Amino acid sequence: MGDKKKTTSIRAISIRTILPNVVTLCAFMAGVTSMRFAFAEKWELAATAIAVAGILDGLDGTVARLLKSTSKFGAELDSLSDVVSFGVAPAVVVYLWSLQSLDRFGWAVALIYATAMALRLARFNARLEDQDEPRKRLGFLTGVPAPMGAALLLTPMMIDLALNDGLMRSHSLWVSIYTIVIALLIVSTIPTISLKALRVPRTAFVPVMLVIGIVLAGLFVRTWAVLALISALYIAFLPVNMWAFRKRLAVKGVKNK
């Protein structure tokens, strides 16, 4: 029998497919790096690294859509990155910053937060293809999203950084209670508004841009104070989100599942 030549076709992967994954990897590395800064007790850099991870997490999906290079691999990598950057890393940072004074109880609280984030992301992935889910159809998310959850967890640290004292850090018990509350918000079914679904009326475009400019100016002047204020406003508006969701349900006539 003669030897048959086997031809193997090699499918090349374009750069535009790789770029969004590179952004996701950068977010993952920023999250891991935050833990390194926390071990060195460089709290400002630790919080900054997680903030950078949040910015990159918002960019990778946008880059993928712009380049038309969304993929299942990218979606899986994004979820794994989120678990580390917004689940494990913030839990370790807050534990080293304040909770470790509570010994085993403090570590248990950190584990509760990290576990809550993993469960939230698993639920998100499980419902990714469920377009009939009422919250998704109406422009809402289920529970607090991962990057915002990390921001809320780090808010006590941001307050200390803004005030340049260790008042919040010294109240480890209150920080632990606050951490558990944030963990519950992450895994809750509370409807939270999706930024992708927000629409600005043409008549409000200029005022909205002015507000954004004021916030950006504040971030340059008092970064941590402004970020802590944004987190506080987010929590304060959670009841408004629930009211808006119920109102939109009534208008659209969608059954709440």
Secondary structure, DSSP 4 states (H G I P E B T S, - for coil): -PPPPPP---PPPPHHHHHHHHHHHHHHHHHHHHHHHHHTT-HHHHHHHHHHHHHHHHHHHHHHHHTT---HHHHHHHHHHHHIIIIIHHHHHHHHHTGGGGTHHHHHHHHHHHHHHHHHHHHHHHTTT-TT-HHHHTTEEESS-HHHHHHHHTHHHHHHHHHTS-HHHH-HHHHHHHHHHHHHHHHS--EEE-GGG----GGGHHHHHHHHHHHHHHHHHSHHHHHHHHHHHHHHTHHHHHHHHHHHHHHHTPPP-
